Amino acid sequence: MQNSINRNSYFNQNLSEVDRAAHLEKLLRQQSQQRPLYENNLAILGCGYVGSALAKYWQKQGHFVTGTTTSRQRVVSLSEVTSQVILMKGDDANAVQSLFQERDAVVVSVAPIGSKAVNEEIYESTYLPTAWNLAQVLNQTPTVKQIIYLSSSSVYGDRQGEWVDESSLVAPEERKSQVICEAEKILLQAANENQRVCVLRLGGIYGPGRELIKMFGGLAGMTLAGRGERFINWIHRDDIVGAIEFARLNKLEGIYNLVDDSQLTLKKQVELVCSRYGLPPVQWDPSKPSLKGKSVRISNQKIKAAGYQLVHPQLLLVPTNQSSCLPPTNPN
Ligand SMILES: NC(=O)c1ccc[n+]([C@@H]2O[C@H](COP(=O)([O-])OP(=O)(O)OC[C@H]3O[C@@H](n4cnc5c(N)ncnc54)[C@H](OP(=O)(O)O)[C@@H]3O)[C@@H](O)[C@H]2O)c1
């Protein structure tokens, strides 16, 4: 791999913390100086679960890929799937400014700590200053032709099983979804005739390492309150990578929902997982009120009408060690 960090010297046990930090900085500097000619110069702000998979895919396609992390410990592993790693947070305006320099497109895949629960303040301080900085810097860096922001379908709120599409009014109930929605608005308003902003509203993310068995398997054999009738929307990581690439190649702008076609109730999803893994089924007790949770059916027609073909239209129940399919490239 081009520009990779020398892992052996970084992990040298004899290095002190200070030496290690200096060594890391030197390696990061070297990486950015060794840049050969690449197809496109792309940046991923927030190279976590989705960002790393995207980086790996883009690297294979021959692009120069810069990925960011907030954790020093992740720099070495990220250097294996990116051309360059930057340690930064989105609230650092100077860092955002330099991240944007000479990029063709920037993907924003920032989340506090993935799927784990974090409080509202952390949500606010993660998304909002980042969105303000991105909006401000976009207009000062004309090379960046597109920002693709990974948002969430939670912005629609609870619709009691009704269908929504991109023209539906958003109704985020809890503060976390409101924050994600505010970040969308800030970024969409920053678009101009030469610089597009595309928002992908994702369903719950699953894929390698985040399999549905891990989320539902623990319910096997239990009796749950209610009827399990709420609709939960999912999207496989392969399709997030695929749709980002589709959005980039087709210069999409505006809002697109990104969920699969499965549109199943919680009851059906749990049933499928238990049956696939030979686990005892879940029983439902309709005499008790269902646990609180959103129920909404999200239309994915807009992105399909634009030409995107889902890699995994139905829930993928079998765990995979790695990305099972390469995302499609431009179908046009
Ligand atoms: N999880 C879901 O089911 C779900 C559903 C809908 C939408 N989404 C959206 O999908 C996107 C990707 O999610 P994911 O699961 O891949 O997230 P993830 O694995 O948690 O990765 C998030 C990345 O953001 C970085 N980050 C955290 N705080 C930051 C800050 N203040 N400034 C800059 N970077 C920061 C993290 O840094 P470190 O490398 O240091 O950890 C990490 O690289 C996110 O935008 C999320 O909002 C997720």
The ligand as a Gaussian input file, in Angstrom:
#p B3LYP/6-31G(d) Opt

LIG

0 1
 N      -25.358000       3.486000      13.503000
 C      -26.502000       3.573000      12.845000
 O      -27.333000       2.650000      12.830000
 C      -26.805000       4.836000      12.045000
 C      -28.110000       5.026000      11.570000
 C      -28.354000       6.119000      10.771000
 C      -27.335000       6.999000      10.444000
 N      -26.073000       6.808000      10.933000
 C      -25.016000       7.728000      10.493000
 O      -24.119000       6.979000       9.699000
 C      -22.812000       7.530000       9.769000
 C      -21.794000       6.441000       9.978000
 O      -22.045000       5.753000      11.177000
 P      -20.984000       4.695000      11.743000
 O      -21.768000       3.648000      12.422000
 O      -20.004000       4.344000      10.675000
 O      -20.244000       5.589000      12.862000
 P      -18.921000       5.205000      13.691000
 O      -18.453000       3.840000      13.381000
 O      -19.166000       5.554000      15.115000
 O      -17.854000       6.249000      13.122000
 C      -17.975000       7.594000      13.434000
 C      -16.708000       8.322000      13.102000
 O      -16.867000       9.696000      13.492000
 C      -15.701000      10.076000      14.205000
 N      -16.026000      11.166000      15.134000
 C      -16.621000      11.114000      16.346000
 N      -16.761000      12.346000      16.858000
 C      -16.222000      13.201000      15.947000
 C      -16.051000      14.609000      15.891000
 N      -16.462000      15.402000      16.879000
 N      -15.449000      15.144000      14.799000
 C      -15.020000      14.350000      13.778000
 N      -15.152000      13.015000      13.787000
 C      -15.751000      12.448000      14.853000
 C      -15.257000       8.822000      14.929000
 O      -13.912000       8.975000      15.313000
 P      -13.031000       7.787000      15.935000
 O      -12.399000       7.144000      14.740000
 O      -12.074000       8.454000      16.823000
 O      -13.989000       6.868000      16.640000
 C      -15.470000       7.787000      13.829000
 O      -14.387000       7.780000      12.945000
 C      -22.845000       8.580000      10.859000
 O      -22.916000       9.846000      10.223000
 C      -24.134000       8.289000      11.604000
 O      -24.692000       9.484000      12.146000
 C      -25.791000       5.753000      11.725000

